[in-house]
Structure formats: C-alpha cells, structure tokens
Amino acid sequence: MMNLQDITKKLSDATTALAKADNDLKLEIAGAAADAAGLVDPTPASDIVGAGISIARGDYWGAALSTVSMVPYLGDALAKPAKAVRATKAIMGLEKKVAALTQTVADLTKAKKQAEAAEVAAKEAKIAKEADAAKDAAKTQEKSSATKGKDSEDCAQAQKNGKPTKAPAGVTLEVKEPKILSTPGLSKDERNYLETELRIKQRAIDRAASRGELVWTPDTSNVRISSLQDEYRDAVANRYRNIYGKELDLTRLNADHPVDLVIGGDPTQRLKLLDESINKSVGASLFQAGRKAGLQAGDPISKIIFVPR
C-alpha cells in the first residue's frame, strides 16, 4: 500500500497530465473545426488558423498540411482529407487518454483521503496510547511517592523514639562514561563542553538518588511519551526564533530526561536539551550496567557512579 507522500506525488503528476491532455484535446477539436470551416471558406483564413493551432501543439506535420490546404483544388483534394483522418484519430486517442486520467485522478483522490484518514487515526491511537501510559506512570509515581512518604514518616518516628534508622538498601551501579570522551583528537573546548554536559546529567541523577527515587525500570516503551519531547523541541526552537530572529541548530541536541526512564525517571519531568552523543551513550550505558548487575524491575538503586572506559 502506498503511503500518503507517494499518493500525493502521483496525484499531482496525474493532475498535471490530465490538464495537458485536456488542453491538447481542446486544441485538436479547435483545429478540426478550423479545417471543417476551410471546406466552405474560399479564403485561406481557416487554414491559417488551423496551421497556427498545429504549431501551438507542436504538430508541424499538421501545420504543413494546413499550409498545403491553402492551395486551391490541391488542398481540397489531398491535404484536407488527410488532416480529417489524422484529426479523427487524434481526437479519439485524446478522449480515451482524458477519460483514463480522469479516472486515475479520481482513484488517487480517494486513496489520498483514505491515507489521510489512516494517518490521523494512527496519530490519535498513538496519542491515546501515550495518554494511557502517562496515566499509568502517574499512578506508579503516586504509589512510589506514597511509599516514600510512609518510609519518611517511619524514619522520623524512629528518630523521635531514639531508634537507629537505615536507608533502604539499593545497588550501586558503575556506569561507563560516554564513549565520545575517549575519542582521540578532541579539542580542549570540545572535551570541556562534553564533560560539562555529563556533569549536568550526573548532578540530576545524584539528586534523584539522594531522594531515594532511583528504581530499575528496564521496559520504558510503555512509559515514554514521545510527543512531549517533540513539543519541547518545538517550543525551544520557537522561543529562540522569537528572541534572536533566527533558527536554532538542533541537529546535535536531544530533548533529554535528566533522570533516565530506565532508572525510574518520571516521563513527565521537566526536559532539557543535551548533547546527542552524551544523551544516547548514557542511556545505553545505564541499561547495560543494570543488566550486567542482574537487576530486576523494581529493584532500588542507591547510587550511580560514572567510570572511565
């Protein structure tokens, strides 16, 4: 099945071809009418018109026949009958072509409407799925907050009663630094920029760890809300355009979740633009470290340390 882009292109081509064929048919009919008038018109006026129409269509043989038709007797005996036969065949051929192209345009127009409807339905289904995922994530977050709240209350009560308290046990994950930092030939400025991007990421994760929010969540497909990331990128680009009057180059920047979803980050958390190489590398390294540690969904993570490769 053709996609909407292919259908739109084919429809445009067919519409252009139909307009040309229809114009050719009108010129052919006009030329035939001029030739017919030439049979009763003693002057060469009709033949001149017919020759002009033939030239306009690029039919130089037809123009030559019209020129011969201006010659008394010879034109009526030879040229005009020949032109009549040619015109009849041409008109029949063009009528068939116009009919076929008209049907093609109608079919493609219908197919385009169906493809547009399917595309809209797919987008609506995606939005509905993401909305359901957001609701589930919100419920999970609410339960997590309730549990954390109870733990805090228990901790406060234990401290009040003079009992020792201990934070819930969690795994310390050692995660490899982004591969790009090991790339030879990085300039000082490039390295400083990338290391700064990584530190921003590290601080966000450390803050979440200090609040006891890091939880191994390997399946992020039902949690991620892609539309939020797209909307964030558009909003940043629009704001930059409004302030500076030019486009922001986003080719190397991703809309990043400061606390990655794979370690329990909230899918609706405030996003941030982050260097693409750092963003993708950190996400992949976190996932690999969690698998290597044998973590199961829901396992708490107490700390994440980035180590050189």
N, C-alpha and C positions, 0 to 999 in steps of 0.2 A: 504494500500500500504506500502511495506517495505521501510525503509529508507536506505540510502547508506551504513551505517555501518553494518546493518543486511545482506544486499545483499552481501557485501564484505566477511563477515564471512561465509555465506552459500556457496559462490563461492569457497572459499578456502577449505572448507570441501569437497565439491563435487569434486574439482580437485584432492585432496588427495585420495579420494575414487576411482576415475577413474584410477589414476596411479596404485593403488594397484590391482584393478580388472584387469587392462590390464596386469600387471605383472603376476598375477595368471593365466590368460588365456594363456600367452606365456609358462609358466612352464607346464601347463596342456597339451598343444599341444606338447611340447618337450617330456613330459613323455609318451604321446600316441605314438609318433614317436619311442621312445626307445622300447616300448612294441611291436610295429609292427616289428621292426628290430629283436627283440628277437625270433619271429616266425621262422625266417630263419637262425638266428645266432646260431650255435651249442654250442658256448661258453656262459658262464653266464655274459659276459661283458655288453650286452644291459640291462639285468635285474638288474645288479648292478647300472648302470646309472639311470634306472627308479626308483630304491629304493632311490637313493640319491636325485632325484628330488622330490619325495614324502615327504621325510624327510624335505627338504628345505621349502615345502609348509605347513608343519605341518600335513600332511596326513599320519599318522602312520599305518592306516589300508591298505592304498595303498602300503606303504613300505613293509608291511608284505606279501601282495600278490606278490610283485616283488621278495621277498626272496623265496617264495614257487615256483615261476616260474623258479627258478634256478634248481629245482629238475627235472631230465629227466622224460618225459612222464606225470607225475602227474601235473607238472606245466603247460604243454601244454593243458592238458585235463580239468583242473579245474581253476587254478589261472588266466591264461591269458585271457580266455573268460570273467571271472568275471571282470577283470580290464578293458577290452574293453568296457563292458556295462557301468561301472562307469565313464570311461573317456568320453564316448559319451555324457552321461547326464551332466557331469560337464562342458564340453566344450560348450554345448548348453546353459546351465544356465549362464555361464560366458559371453558368447557372447551377450545374452539378457541384462545382467547387464551392460556391457560395452556400449552397444547401448543406454540404458536408461540414464546412467550417462553422456554420451557424449551429449545427447540432453539437459539434465539438465544444464550442464556446458555452452552450447551454449545459453540457455534461460537466465541463470543468468548473462552471459557476456553482453547480450543485455540489460537486465534490469539494470545492473551496469552503462552502457553507458548512458541510459536514465536518471537514477538517478543523474549521474554526470552532465549531461546537464541541468537537472532541478535545481540542486543546483547552478550551475553557473548562470543560468537565474535569480534565486531568489536573488543572491548576486548583480547581475547587476541592478536588479529592485530596490533593497534596496539602492544601491549607487546612482542611478538616483533620487530616492525619496529624499535622503538626500541632493543631489546637488540642487534639486529644492527648498528644504526647506532652504538651505543656501542662495540661491539667494533671496528668499522671505524675509529672515531675514536681508540680506544685504540692500534690498530696504527699509524695515521698519526702519533699523538703519539709513539709509541715510536720510529718511524723518524726523526722530527724530532729527538727527544732524542739518538738515536744520532749523527745528522749533526752536531748542535750539539756533542756530546761530542768527536767527531773534530776538528771545527774548533777547539775549545778546546785539544785536545792539540797540533794542528799549530801553533796560535798560541803555546802555551807552549814548544814545541820551537824555534820560530823565534826567540822571545825569548832562549832559552837559547843559541842559536847566534849571537846578536847580529844577527839579520836584522830589518829593519823589518816590522812587521805592520800589516794594514789590515782593518778590519771589512768583512764582505760588503756590497756596495753595495745600497742599498734606496731606495725612493721616499719622499719627504717629502710627506705628504698635508695639504693645507689644508682643514679641515672647518668648515663654518659652524656657529656657535653655535646652540643651540636657539632656535627662533622665539619661544618664550614670553618670552625675555629682552628681546625688542624690543617687547613689548606695552606700550603706553602705559597709565599709570594703576596700574602695580604699586606696592604699598606698599613701604616700605623693608624691612620684615620679610619680605615675600614675595620680594623681589629677593635679599636676603641668603640666604634659605633655598634658593632655586633655584640661585644661584651656588655655594653650598656643595655642593649635590648634584652640580653639574657638575665642581667641583674634585675631588671624590671619584672620579668617573669618570675624569677626566684623569690623576690620580695612578696609578690601576690600569693604564691604558694605557701611561703613561710607564715604569712598572716593567717591563711586558712588552716594551716597545721596547728598554729597556736590556739585556734578556736575549736580544735578537735573536729574539723569538718571534712577531712580527707578520708574518703572511702573508695575502695576499689570498685569501679563500675566499668567492666570491660565492654559491655554492649551499649554503645552510645547511639545506635541507629534509631531507636525509638525515643530518644531524648533530644537529640539535636534539632534545632529549629532554624533551618537554612534561611528562611525568609527574613528572620531578624538580622542575620549577618548581611544579607543583601541590602536591607533597608538602612542599616548602619553605614555601609559603604556609600550608598547614595546620599545619605544625609550629610556625611563628612564632605563628600565631593561638592554638594550644593552649597554648603556653608563656605567652603574655601573659594568657590567661584564667586559667591556674593561679596566676600570680603576683598579678594585680590583681583577679581575680574579675569581670571584665567583658570585653566583646568589643572587639577591636582593629579600627578602621576601616581596611580595606584597599582602599577604593574608588579611591584615588588613588595606590596603591603597586603596583609591579610587582616580580616576582622577577627580578632583573637579573643577567646575566652581566657581571661587572666588565670583562672583556675580551671585547668583542663577538665572536660567532662569525664574522662576516663578515671580521674581521681576524685570524682564526686562533685565537680563544679556545677553550679546552678546554670541551666541552659538560658535563663533569662537575666543572668548577671550583666552588669554594665560591660560592654565590649570595648576593645582598644585596638588601634592599628598597631601591628607588629610586623617586623621584617619577616617575609615569607619563609626564608631559609631557617630562621630560628623557630618560628611557629611550627612548621611541619616536622622539623627534626626533634623538637622537644616532645611533641605528641607521640611520634613513633618510638622515641627512646623510653618514655614513660610506659607505654604499652609493653615493650619488650622486657623492661625491668620487672614489671608486675607479673608477667608470665614466667619469667625466669625464677622469681621468688615463690612461684606456686600459689599466688593469691587467688582466693575465691571471691565471687561477687559479694559485696557487703563487708569484706574484711577491712578493719580500720588501718589507716596509715598514719604513723605518728610524725614522720619526718621524711623529707626528700632531699638528698644531697647530690649535687651535680659533680661528677668526677671527670678528669681529663680522659680522652681516649687513649 
